[in-house]
């Protein structure tokens, strides 16, 4: 059976003006308001032009009134871009966990999808079908420790290294478990503001446990525990022990680190191997 004929991406005068402007400025994304600032057209006309450009393959819709550009050199075909999609999302969010660690060069392992943290109840737009973004929904969502950051040609909300460390220590499964946390913490220990780490943890549910897990991890991989972290993570007698790794995966046996009331049920040698690889 013959394949369907290729439909050229023809342009009207207005459509051509928008595409020429997008390509001249190398814009990776565009919104209705951006067009309105450049072209003195009625809003209804702008919506119509952008909708037609989407149907013709020059734009890909990422949210209501927001689009990712598909420039001419791609031939009208481009893989879904998670960064452009996020930059046009109206929802509160931030790139976190292992994705943030990779962006800050604190791990060599890049997740296959961009880990995006959002409040419980948030939903990815329908237009994101096929876009490699994984939503991590948190009940106690906070933008404390999140900054706007220029990455991959767009501006996204990105967790700072301090924010990422607290999140990772609270939910290590999101960064590859205790081994992944060890790899990140060992690289970050000399680069982050530990007073800020403690401050962010103090405002987060599970923050104290996260600090204890961070201190224990650094001790096990033979890194000095920074003074602010040590002061905040040191426990008094009678504090219930925290397991470094999930008990169902690693069991309950292991060395007890008394200062932090943490049980190393993973094995220091396994953590060191990950740090050194």
N, C-alpha and C positions, 0 to 999 in steps of 0.2 A: 504494500500500500504506500502510495506517495505521501511524503510528509507535508504538513501544512505549509503554504508559502510564507516566507518571511515578510512581515509587515514593516516597512521602513518607518522610522520615527519622524514623521513629518511634523512641521511646526507652523502655527499661525503667526502673525506678526507679534502679538502679545506674548505668545508662548516662546517665540524666538528671543524676544527681549529679555525674558526672565532667565532662560537658559544661558544666554550670553553673559548676563550679569553674574550668575552662579559660577560659571566657569572662569570668568575673569578674576573673581575674588577667591576662587578655590574653596567655596563654602561646602563643608561636608554635610550641613543641615540647614534647613530654612523653615521659618514659620510664617503664618499669614501676616503677623505684625511686621516682620522684616521686609516683606514685599511692599507693605503699605508705606513704610518709611522711605522707600526708593521710588516707587511708582505712584503717581497721583490717580489711582483708579478706585472706583467704589469697592467696598469689601466684597460684595456679591460677585463682582468681576474677578477679583483675586481668587476667591474660593473656586470659581469655575475654571480659571486658568490652571491652578494647581491640581485640581481634580483631573483635568484632561492630561496634564503632564504625568500624573501618576499612572493613568490608564495606558499611556504611550510608553511607559518605561523609563522616563527621565527622572522620576521621583519614586521613593518608596515611603508610604505613610507609616509613621512610628507612633503617633498619638493624634488626638483631635487637633487639626490645624497645624500639625508639625510633620516635617518630612525629612528623609535622608536623601541626599542627592546621588544620582547615578550618572557620573560624568561621561562624556562622549567616548573617551578612550577605552572605556570598559565594554563598548559595543552594546550597552543597554543591559548588561547582566553583571551583577556583583553579589558576592556572598553577603548574607545578613551581617550587619555591623552592630555588635552589642554596644559599642561606645557611643555611636551616634544615637541609637535608640534611647540609651540612658540620658544623654544630654538633652533630649527633648521631652523627657517624662515629667509630668507635673507633680507626681507623687513624691513625698519625702522619702529619701533613700540614701544609702551610701555603699560604695564598693568596699567590701571588708574581707576578713578572714584571709584565706590563702591567696585570693586574688589581690588583695591589698599588699600582702607580704611580697608577692612577686613584683608588683609595681614599685615597691620600695627596695627591690634587690635584696630581700632578706631570705629568699628561698629560690632555688633553681627550678622548682616545680611549678609550672603554670597549670591551673585547672582547665579542663576542657570547656567549661562555661564560666562566665563571670559571676562570682558570688556577690549578690546584691542584697543588702540588708534593708528591710522595710518593716513597718508596723504590721501587727496581726490584722488581717482583713484586707491588706493590699492585694491587688490582682494585676497580673501583667496584661497590658492591652491586647486585644485580639490581633492587632497588626503585628505583634511580636511572634507570631507562629513561625517557628524555625529559627528565631534569633537565639543565640547561645547565651542565655542569661538564666541563672538559677536564683530564685527568690528565697532568702532566709528570713522568715518572719519571726520577729521578737515581740513579746508582750510588753517588755520594758524597753521600748525603742527610744534612743536618745541620739541627738546630733552633737553631743558634747565630744569634742575630739575629731570632728569631721570638718574638712576644708574643701573649698572649690579648687580644683586642680586641673591644669591643662595637660591632657594626655591624648595621644592618638589623634591629634588634630581637633579635638573638641574639649569642652569644659565639663568635668564630671565631679560629683561629690565623692571624695575619697577619704577613708579613715586614715588618720595620721598613724605613724608607727606605734605611738603610745596607745592609741585607741585599739589598734589591731592586736597588740599584745594582750591587752586585758580581755578582749573578746575571745581570742584564741585560747587563752588559759582557762577561761570560763567554759568554753565549748571546744575542747581540743579535737574532737572528731571532725570538725570543719577544716582543720589544717593538717590532716594526716595522722591524728592521734598523738600520743606522747612523743613519738619519734619526730614527727613533723614539728611539734611545739619546741622540742629541744634544738632542732636545726635553726628555727627562726630566732629563738631566744638567744642562742649563742652568738649569732650574727648581730643581734640588736643590742647586746648588753652595753657596748661602749658607744653606741650611737644615739640612744634615746634619752629623753629627760625623765629620769626616774621619779622625780617629784611629781611630774605631770601624770605619769603612769598611776601613781598612788592616788592622786586626786581624782582621776577618771574612775578608778576602781571603787573609790568611796561613794560614788554617785550611782553605781550600777548594782543591780541585784546579783548576788553571788560574787561580788567584787573581792571580798576578803578571801574566799576560797581560791579565787583566781590568783591572787598575790601569793598565797601559800604554795600553790602549784608552780608558779614561776620561780619562786625562791628555791624550792626543792629541785626543780629541773636544772637550774644553774649550778647548784651544789653538786649534783650528780654528774654533770659534764665538766666538772672541775673549772668552773668560771667563778670569779669573785661575785658574791651577792652584793649589789650596790647598797650603800647605807640606808637610803630612804626605803628601799624595798625590804631590807632586813628589819627595820624598825616597825614597818606596818604589818609584816607577815609573821613575826615572832609571836608564839602563842603562850598562854599560861597553862599550868597543870590542869588536867581534867578536860581539855578540849578534845572532842571526838576526832579520831584520825580520819584523814582524807586519803583516798587511794589515788595514786598517780594515774593509773589506767583503769578502764572499765573492768569491774570484777568479773563480769560474764566472759570477757575475753582473756584476761590476764590472771584471774584467780585472786586470792587474798594473801598469799605468802609473799614476804619480802622484807627488806631492811626498813626499819622505822627511823625517820629523820625527826628527832625530838624537837628541834627548834621550831619546825613548821607543822608538826603533827601530821606528817605525810608518810604513807607507806609506799615504798618503791616496789610495787608488784610487777614492774616491767623489766627491770634489770639495767643497771647503769651502763654495762658494756654495750647493750643494744642502742642506748641513747648516744653514746660516744661514737659508735659506728656511723650513725646517721649524721652527726655533726661533722665527722671527718670525710665523708664521701663527697 
